[in-house]
Amino acid sequence: MRIIRDLHRANAGRETVLTIGAFDGLHLGHQELVRKLILRARQMDRISAVLTFDPLPRAVLDPEGNTTCLTTLEDKIRLFDEWGLDLLVILPFTRELANTSAQEFARKLREHLQMVELWVGWNFALGRGRSGNVSALQRIGKVMGFQVHVVGPVSDGQVPISSTEIRN
């Protein structure tokens, strides 16, 4: 697995199938998403890629809140490698990044990672004000030339599994 820490210097080498997230906890929902992404990338002969952040977004956006990490960065790296991921992009989460529009962020992913598919969870959103929800990303993808695939919730029988639920 290759690790990149600077999006502007990234050169994936060929097109990527990508997912984005904090991936705190790497719970069953995250595992399902990444498993499907890796399988799809292999079927397409593309690079499987995860983009994550260090520090976690909530530590920057709400430093007074619960900033406990469920999974260390080192453990994430180890697990992604064990699962067979090809490329891990670790970006510093900053206020500047938080203020980037969904469209601009998607443009950077197309340009620097040659993203052809974006795989997200059912409640995913990115960009300033979380404006890049699933439907917005699907519209952006049609214009920019990438597909968006949505993975539904994984539940414990009662509620969808999420890092927030685990933390609570």
ROSE-4610 file (N, C-alpha, C; in Angstrom, 1 decimal, always signed):
// ROSE-4610
residu = [M/M/M/R/R/R/I/I/I/I/I/I/R/R/R/D/D/D/L/L/L/H/H/H/R/R/R/A/A/A/N/N/N/A/A/A/G/G/G/R/R/R/E/E/E/T/T/T/V/V/V/L/L/L/T/T/T/I/I/I/G/G/G/A/A/A/F/F/F/D/D/D/G/G/G/L/L/L/H/H/H/L/L/L/G/G/G/H/H/H/Q/Q/Q/E/E/E/L/L/L/V/V/V/R/R/R/K/K/K/L/L/L/I/I/I/L/L/L/R/R/R/A/A/A/R/R/R/Q/Q/Q/M/M/M/D/D/D/R/R/R/I/I/I/S/S/S/A/A/A/V/V/V/L/L/L/T/T/T/F/F/F/D/D/D/P/P/P/L/L/L/P/P/P/R/R/R/A/A/A/V/V/V/L/L/L/D/D/D/P/P/P/E/E/E/G/G/G/N/N/N/T/T/T/T/T/T/C/C/C/L/L/L/T/T/T/T/T/T/L/L/L/E/E/E/D/D/D/K/K/K/I/I/I/R/R/R/L/L/L/F/F/F/D/D/D/E/E/E/W/W/W/G/G/G/L/L/L/D/D/D/L/L/L/L/L/L/V/V/V/I/I/I/L/L/L/P/P/P/F/F/F/T/T/T/R/R/R/E/E/E/L/L/L/A/A/A/N/N/N/T/T/T/S/S/S/A/A/A/Q/Q/Q/E/E/E/F/F/F/A/A/A/R/R/R/K/K/K/L/L/L/R/R/R/E/E/E/H/H/H/L/L/L/Q/Q/Q/M/M/M/V/V/V/E/E/E/L/L/L/W/W/W/V/V/V/G/G/G/W/W/W/N/N/N/F/F/F/A/A/A/L/L/L/G/G/G/R/R/R/G/G/G/R/R/R/S/S/S/G/G/G/N/N/N/V/V/V/S/S/S/A/A/A/L/L/L/Q/Q/Q/R/R/R/I/I/I/G/G/G/K/K/K/V/V/V/M/M/M/G/G/G/F/F/F/Q/Q/Q/V/V/V/H/H/H/V/V/V/V/V/V/G/G/G/P/P/P/V/V/V/S/S/S/D/D/D/G/G/G/Q/Q/Q/V/V/V/P/P/P/I/I/I/S/S/S/S/S/S/T/T/T/E/E/E/I/I/I/R/R/R/N/N/N]
num = [1/1/1/2/2/2/3/3/3/4/4/4/5/5/5/6/6/6/7/7/7/8/8/8/9/9/9/10/10/10/11/11/11/12/12/12/13/13/13/14/14/14/15/15/15/16/16/16/17/17/17/18/18/18/19/19/19/20/20/20/21/21/21/22/22/22/23/23/23/24/24/24/25/25/25/26/26/26/27/27/27/28/28/28/29/29/29/30/30/30/31/31/31/32/32/32/33/33/33/34/34/34/35/35/35/36/36/36/37/37/37/38/38/38/39/39/39/40/40/40/41/41/41/42/42/42/43/43/43/44/44/44/45/45/45/46/46/46/47/47/47/48/48/48/49/49/49/50/50/50/51/51/51/52/52/52/53/53/53/54/54/54/55/55/55/56/56/56/57/57/57/58/58/58/59/59/59/60/60/60/61/61/61/62/62/62/63/63/63/64/64/64/65/65/65/66/66/66/67/67/67/68/68/68/69/69/69/70/70/70/71/71/71/72/72/72/73/73/73/74/74/74/75/75/75/76/76/76/77/77/77/78/78/78/79/79/79/80/80/80/81/81/81/82/82/82/83/83/83/84/84/84/85/85/85/86/86/86/87/87/87/88/88/88/89/89/89/90/90/90/91/91/91/92/92/92/93/93/93/94/94/94/95/95/95/96/96/96/97/97/97/98/98/98/99/99/99/100/100/100/101/101/101/102/102/102/103/103/103/104/104/104/105/105/105/106/106/106/107/107/107/108/108/108/109/109/109/110/110/110/111/111/111/112/112/112/113/113/113/114/114/114/115/115/115/116/116/116/117/117/117/118/118/118/119/119/119/120/120/120/121/121/121/122/122/122/123/123/123/124/124/124/125/125/125/126/126/126/127/127/127/128/128/128/129/129/129/130/130/130/131/131/131/132/132/132/133/133/133/134/134/134/135/135/135/136/136/136/137/137/137/138/138/138/139/139/139/140/140/140/141/141/141/142/142/142/143/143/143/144/144/144/145/145/145/146/146/146/147/147/147/148/148/148/149/149/149/150/150/150/151/151/151/152/152/152/153/153/153/154/154/154/155/155/155/156/156/156/157/157/157/158/158/158/159/159/159/160/160/160/161/161/161/162/162/162/163/163/163/164/164/164/165/165/165/166/166/166/167/167/167/168/168/168]
x = [+0.8/+0.0/+0.9/+0.6/+1.3/+0.6/+1.3/+0.7/+1.2/+0.2/+0.5/+0.0/+0.7/+0.3/+0.2/+0.3/+0.1/-0.6/-1.9/-2.7/-2.1/-1.5/-0.9/+0.3/+0.9/+2.0/+1.6/+0.4/-0.1/-0.1/+0.4/+0.3/-0.1/-1.3/-1.8/-1.3/-0.9/-0.4/-1.5/-2.7/-3.8/-5.1/-6.2/-7.5/-7.8/-8.4/-8.7/-10.2/-10.5/-11.8/-11.6/-12.3/-12.0/-13.1/-12.8/-13.7/-13.0/-13.8/-13.3/-14.0/-13.2/-13.9/-12.8/-13.3/-12.5/-12.1/-13.1/-12.9/-12.5/-13.1/-12.8/-13.6/-12.9/-13.5/-13.4/-13.3/-13.3/-14.3/-15.6/-16.6/-17.1/-18.2/-18.7/-19.1/-19.7/-20.1/-19.0/-17.9/-16.7/-16.1/-16.0/-15.5/-16.2/-17.5/-18.3/-18.0/-18.0/-17.7/-16.3/-15.3/-13.9/-13.8/-14.5/-14.4/-15.0/-16.2/-16.8/-16.0/-15.4/-14.5/-13.3/-12.7/-11.5/-11.9/-13.0/-13.5/-13.8/-14.5/-14.8/-13.5/-12.6/-11.3/-10.6/-10.6/-9.9/-10.6/-12.0/-12.8/-12.5/-12.3/-12.0/-10.6/-9.7/-8.2/-7.9/-8.4/-8.1/-7.4/-7.0/-6.4/-7.5/-7.4/-8.4/-7.7/-8.5/-7.9/-8.9/-8.3/-9.0/-8.3/-9.1/-8.7/-9.2/-8.3/-8.7/-7.9/-8.2/-7.7/-7.0/-5.9/-5.2/-4.8/-5.4/-6.3/-7.7/-8.5/-9.9/-10.6/-11.5/-12.3/-12.9/-13.5/-14.2/-13.3/-12.0/-11.0/-10.7/-10.9/-10.6/-11.9/-13.0/-14.3/-14.9/-14.7/-15.3/-14.3/-13.2/-12.2/-12.6/-13.8/-14.3/-15.1/-15.5/-16.4/-15.6/-16.2/-15.5/-14.6/-13.3/-12.3/-11.6/-12.2/-11.6/-11.5/-10.4/-10.2/-10.5/-11.3/-11.6/-10.5/-9.9/-8.9/-7.7/-6.5/-5.4/-5.0/-4.3/-3.9/-3.0/-2.2/-1.3/-2.1/-3.2/-4.1/-4.8/-5.3/-6.0/-5.0/-3.8/-2.8/-2.6/-2.5/-2.3/-3.5/-4.7/-5.9/-6.1/-6.0/-6.2/-5.2/-4.0/-2.9/-3.3/-3.8/-4.2/-5.4/-6.2/-7.4/-7.1/-5.9/-5.5/-5.7/-5.8/-5.9/-4.7/-4.8/-3.6/-3.0/-3.9/-3.4/-4.1/-3.4/-4.0/-3.5/-4.4/-4.1/-4.5/-3.5/-3.8/-3.5/-4.6/-4.5/-4.7/-3.9/-4.2/-5.5/-6.4/-7.6/-7.4/-7.7/-7.5/-8.8/-8.9/-10.1/-10.1/-9.0/-9.0/-9.6/-9.3/-9.9/-11.4/-11.7/-13.2/-14.0/-13.3/-14.0/-14.0/-13.4/-13.4/-14.8/-15.3/-16.6/-16.5/-17.6/-17.7/-17.2/-17.6/-17.2/-15.7/-15.1/-13.7/-12.9/-13.4/-12.7/-12.8/-14.0/-14.1/-13.2/-13.1/-12.2/-10.7/-10.3/-9.0/-8.8/-9.8/-9.7/-9.6/-10.4/-10.3/-8.9/-8.4/-7.1/-6.0/-5.9/-4.7/-4.7/-5.9/-6.0/-6.7/-7.1/-7.7/-8.9/-9.7/-10.9/-11.9/-12.3/-13.4/-14.7/-14.5/-15.6/-15.4/-16.5/-16.4/-17.5/-17.0/-17.9/-18.1/-19.3/-19.7/-20.8/-20.9/-21.9/-23.2/-24.3/-25.6/-25.8/-25.1/-25.3/-24.1/-23.3/-22.0/-22.3/-21.4/-21.4/-20.0/-19.6/-18.3/-18.4/-17.4/-17.3/-17.9/-17.7/-18.1/-19.6/-19.9/-21.3/-21.9/-21.1/-21.5/-22.5/-22.2/-23.0/-22.9/-21.8/-21.6/-22.2/-23.6/-24.3/-24.3/-24.9/-24.9/-25.5/-26.7/-27.3/-26.5/-25.9/-25.0/-23.8/-23.2/-22.0/-22.4/-23.6/-24.0/-24.1/-24.6/-24.7/-23.3/-22.4/-21.1/-20.4/-20.6/-19.9/-20.3/-21.6/-22.0/-21.3/-21.1/-20.4/-18.9/-18.3/-16.8/-16.4/-17.3/-16.9/-16.5/-17.2/-17.0/-18.4/-18.4/-19.7/-19.6/-20.8/-20.9/-21.7/-21.2/-21.8/-22.1/-23.3/-23.7/-23.9/-23.3/-23.5/-24.4/-25.4/-26.5/-25.9/-26.8/-26.3/-26.2/-25.3/-25.1/-25.6/-26.5/-27.1/-26.7/-26.9/-26.8/-28.1/-29.1/-30.4/-31.4/-30.9/-31.8/-31.4/-30.2/-29.8/-28.6/-28.4/-27.2/-25.9/-24.9/-23.7/-22.9/-22.5/-21.7/-20.7/-19.7/-18.7/-19.3/-20.3/-21.0/-21.7/-22.4/-23.1/-22.1/-21.0/-20.0/-19.4/-19.2/-18.6/-19.6/-20.9/-21.9/-22.1]
y = [-1.2/+0.0/+1.2/+2.2/+3.4/+4.4/+5.3/+6.4/+7.7/+8.6/+10.0/+10.9/+12.0/+13.0/+14.4/+14.5/+15.8/+15.6/+16.0/+15.8/+16.4/+17.6/+18.3/+17.5/+16.7/+15.9/+14.5/+14.2/+12.8/+12.5/+11.4/+10.9/+9.4/+9.1/+7.7/+6.8/+7.3/+6.4/+5.9/+5.7/+5.4/+5.8/+5.6/+6.0/+5.3/+6.0/+5.5/+5.3/+4.4/+4.2/+4.6/+5.6/+6.3/+6.4/+6.4/+6.8/+7.8/+8.6/+9.7/+9.6/+9.8/+9.9/+9.9/+10.2/+10.2/+8.7/+7.8/+6.4/+6.2/+6.9/+6.7/+5.5/+4.5/+3.3/+2.1/+2.4/+1.4/+0.3/+0.7/-0.2/-1.0/-1.8/-2.7/-2.0/-0.8/+0.0/+0.5/+0.9/+1.3/+0.1/-1.0/-2.2/-2.7/-2.6/-3.0/-2.0/-0.7/+0.3/+0.0/-0.2/-0.3/-1.7/-2.7/-4.0/-4.0/-3.3/-3.1/-2.3/-1.3/-0.4/-1.2/-1.9/-2.7/-3.7/-4.4/-5.4/-4.7/-3.6/-2.9/-2.4/-1.9/-1.4/-2.6/-3.7/-4.9/-5.3/-5.3/-5.7/-4.8/-3.5/-2.5/-2.3/-3.0/-2.8/-1.3/-0.8/+0.6/+0.5/+1.6/+1.7/+1.9/+1.1/+1.3/+2.3/+3.4/+4.4/+4.9/+5.3/+5.9/+7.2/+8.3/+9.6/+9.8/+10.0/+10.2/+11.4/+11.8/+13.0/+12.8/+13.6/+13.7/+15.1/+15.8/+15.3/+15.0/+14.4/+14.2/+15.5/+15.6/+16.9/+17.4/+16.6/+17.1/+17.7/+17.3/+17.9/+19.3/+19.7/+21.0/+21.9/+21.3/+22.0/+22.2/+21.3/+21.4/+20.9/+21.7/+21.3/+21.1/+21.8/+21.7/+20.4/+19.8/+18.6/+17.3/+16.2/+14.9/+14.6/+14.7/+14.5/+13.2/+12.3/+11.0/+10.2/+9.6/+8.8/+7.4/+6.7/+5.3/+4.4/+4.9/+4.2/+5.1/+4.7/+5.6/+5.6/+6.6/+6.6/+5.4/+5.0/+3.9/+2.6/+2.4/+1.3/+1.3/+2.5/+2.7/+2.2/+2.7/+2.4/+0.8/+0.2/-1.2/-2.0/-1.6/-2.3/-2.1/-0.9/-0.7/-1.5/-1.6/-2.4/-3.9/-4.4/-5.8/-6.1/-5.1/-5.4/-5.4/-4.9/-5.0/-3.7/-2.6/-1.3/-0.9/-0.3/+0.1/+1.5/+2.4/+3.8/+4.4/+5.0/+5.7/+7.2/+8.1/+9.5/+10.1/+10.6/+11.2/+12.7/+13.5/+14.9/+15.6/+16.6/+17.4/+18.1/+17.9/+18.6/+20.0/+21.0/+22.4/+23.2/+24.4/+25.3/+25.6/+25.8/+26.1/+24.9/+23.7/+22.6/+22.5/+22.8/+22.8/+23.8/+24.8/+25.9/+25.7/+24.6/+24.2/+23.8/+24.2/+23.8/+22.3/+21.7/+20.3/+20.2/+21.1/+21.1/+21.3/+22.2/+22.4/+21.2/+20.6/+19.4/+18.3/+18.1/+17.0/+17.3/+18.5/+18.9/+18.5/+18.7/+18.4/+16.8/+16.1/+14.6/+14.1/+14.7/+14.3/+14.6/+15.8/+16.2/+15.4/+15.3/+14.8/+13.2/+12.7/+11.2/+10.5/+11.2/+10.6/+9.7/+10.3/+9.6/+9.4/+8.1/+7.8/+7.3/+6.8/+6.4/+6.9/+7.4/+7.8/+7.0/+6.2/+5.4/+6.0/+6.2/+6.9/+6.1/+6.4/+5.9/+6.7/+6.1/+6.7/+8.1/+8.4/+9.7/+10.6/+10.3/+11.1/+12.5/+13.4/+14.8/+15.3/+16.2/+16.8/+18.3/+19.0/+20.4/+21.4/+22.6/+23.7/+23.5/+23.5/+23.3/+22.0/+21.0/+19.6/+19.7/+20.7/+20.9/+19.8/+19.0/+17.9/+16.6/+16.6/+15.4/+14.5/+13.3/+12.3/+12.8/+13.5/+14.0/+15.1/+16.0/+17.0/+16.4/+15.4/+14.7/+14.0/+13.4/+12.8/+13.8/+15.0/+16.0/+16.5/+16.7/+17.1/+16.0/+14.8/+13.7/+13.6/+13.9/+13.9/+15.0/+16.1/+17.2/+16.9/+16.3/+16.2/+14.8/+13.9/+12.6/+11.5/+11.5/+10.4/+9.9/+8.6/+8.0/+8.0/+8.1/+8.0/+6.8/+6.0/+4.7/+4.9/+4.6/+4.7/+3.4/+3.2/+2.0/+2.3/+1.5/+1.7/+1.4/+1.7/+1.5/+0.1/-0.2/-1.5/-1.4/-2.2/-2.0/-3.2/-3.0/-4.0/-4.7/-4.5/-5.0/-3.9/-2.8/-1.8/-0.4/+0.0/+1.3/+1.1/+2.1/+2.0/+2.1/+1.3/+1.4/+2.7/+3.5/+4.7/+4.9/+5.7/+6.1/+6.8/+7.7/+8.5/+7.5/+6.5/+5.6/+4.8/+4.4/+3.7/+4.6/+5.9/+6.8/+7.1/+7.1/+7.4/+6.2]
z = [+0.0/+0.0/+0.0/-0.9/-0.9/-0.1/+0.6/+1.4/+0.9/+0.7/+0.2/+1.2/+1.5/+2.5/+1.9/+0.6/-0.1/-1.4/-1.5/-2.6/-3.9/-3.8/-4.9/-5.5/-4.8/-5.3/-5.6/-5.4/-5.7/-7.2/-7.5/-8.8/-8.7/-8.8/-8.5/-9.6/-10.8/-11.8/-12.8/-12.3/-13.1/-12.4/-13.0/-12.4/-11.1/-10.2/-8.8/-8.6/-7.7/-7.1/-5.7/-5.3/-4.0/-3.0/-1.8/-0.7/+0.2/+0.9/+1.7/+3.1/+4.1/+5.4/+6.5/+7.7/+8.9/+9.3/+9.1/+9.4/+10.8/+11.7/+13.1/+13.6/+14.1/+14.6/+13.6/+12.3/+11.2/+11.6/+11.9/+12.3/+11.1/+11.3/+10.2/+9.0/+9.2/+8.0/+7.2/+7.9/+7.1/+6.4/+7.1/+6.6/+5.3/+5.3/+4.2/+3.0/+3.3/+2.2/+1.6/+2.4/+1.9/+1.2/+1.7/+1.0/-0.4/-0.5/-1.8/-2.8/-2.2/-3.1/-3.6/-2.8/-3.2/-4.2/-4.0/-5.0/-6.3/-6.3/-7.5/-8.3/-7.5/-8.2/-8.8/-8.2/-8.8/-10.1/-10.0/-11.2/-12.4/-12.1/-13.1/-13.5/-12.8/-12.9/-12.7/-11.6/-11.1/-9.7/-9.3/-7.9/-6.9/-5.8/-4.7/-3.8/-3.4/-2.6/-1.5/-0.4/+0.7/+1.0/+1.1/+1.6/+3.0/+3.9/+5.3/+5.8/+7.1/+7.6/+9.0/+9.2/+10.5/+10.7/+11.7/+12.7/+12.2/+13.0/+12.6/+12.5/+11.5/+11.3/+12.5/+13.4/+14.5/+15.5/+15.6/+16.5/+16.1/+14.8/+14.3/+14.3/+14.0/+13.9/+15.2/+16.2/+17.5/+18.6/+18.8/+19.7/+21.1/+21.5/+22.9/+23.0/+21.9/+22.0/+22.3/+22.0/+22.3/+21.1/+21.3/+20.3/+20.4/+21.2/+21.4/+20.1/+19.8/+18.6/+19.0/+18.2/+18.4/+17.8/+16.7/+16.0/+15.8/+16.2/+15.9/+14.4/+14.0/+12.6/+12.3/+13.2/+12.9/+12.7/+13.5/+13.4/+12.1/+11.7/+10.4/+9.2/+9.3/+8.2/+8.2/+9.3/+9.4/+8.8/+9.3/+8.8/+7.3/+6.8/+5.4/+4.6/+5.1/+4.4/+4.4/+5.6/+5.7/+4.8/+4.6/+3.7/+2.2/+1.9/+0.5/-0.3/+0.5/-0.2/-0.9/-2.1/-2.9/-2.5/-2.1/-1.9/-0.8/+0.2/+1.3/+1.2/+1.2/+1.1/+2.5/+3.2/+4.5/+4.4/+4.6/+4.5/+5.8/+6.1/+7.3/+7.2/+8.2/+8.2/+8.8/+8.1/+8.5/+8.3/+8.9/+8.6/+7.1/+6.5/+5.0/+4.3/+4.6/+3.9/+4.2/+5.4/+5.8/+5.0/+4.6/+3.8/+2.3/+1.9/+0.4/+0.0/-1.1/-1.6/-2.1/-2.1/-2.5/-4.0/-4.8/-6.2/-6.4/-5.6/-5.7/-5.2/-4.2/-3.6/-4.6/-5.2/-6.2/-7.4/-7.8/-8.9/-8.6/-7.4/-7.0/-7.0/-6.6/-6.6/-8.0/-8.9/-10.3/-10.9/-10.6/-11.1/-10.6/-9.3/-8.6/-8.4/-8.3/-8.1/-9.3/-10.3/-11.4/-11.0/-10.0/-9.5/-10.6/-10.8/-11.7/-11.0/-9.8/-9.0/-7.5/-6.9/-5.5/-4.8/-3.8/-3.0/-1.6/-1.2/+0.0/+0.8/+2.0/+2.8/+2.6/+3.0/+2.7/+3.3/+4.4/+5.1/+4.9/+3.9/+3.6/+3.1/+3.5/+3.0/+3.1/+2.2/+2.3/+1.9/+2.1/+1.6/+2.6/+2.4/+3.2/+3.6/+4.9/+5.3/+5.0/+4.7/+4.3/+3.1/+2.2/+1.0/+0.0/+0.1/-0.9/-0.4/-0.3/+0.1/-1.1/-1.0/-2.0/-3.3/-3.3/-4.5/-5.2/-4.4/-4.9/-5.6/-4.9/-5.5/-6.8/-6.9/-8.1/-9.2/-8.9/-10.0/-10.4/-9.4/-9.7/-10.5/-10.2/-10.9/-12.3/-12.6/-14.0/-14.9/-14.2/-14.9/-15.1/-14.0/-14.0/-14.5/-14.7/-15.2/-14.2/-13.1/-12.2/-11.7/-11.3/-10.8/-9.3/-8.7/-7.2/-6.9/-6.0/-5.5/-4.1/-3.7/-2.3/-1.6/-0.5/+0.3/+1.4/+1.6/+2.6/+4.0/+5.0/+6.4/+6.8/+7.6/+8.3/+9.7/+10.1/+11.5/+12.4/+13.6/+14.6/+14.9/+14.0/+14.2/+14.6/+15.2/+15.7/+15.0/+15.1/+14.6/+13.7/+12.7/+11.9/+12.7/+12.4/+13.1/+12.6/+13.6/+13.2/+14.3/+14.0/+15.0/+16.1/+15.8/+16.8/+17.8/+17.3/+18.2/+19.0/+18.5/+19.2/+20.3/+20.0/+21.0/+22.1/+21.8/+22.8/+23.7]
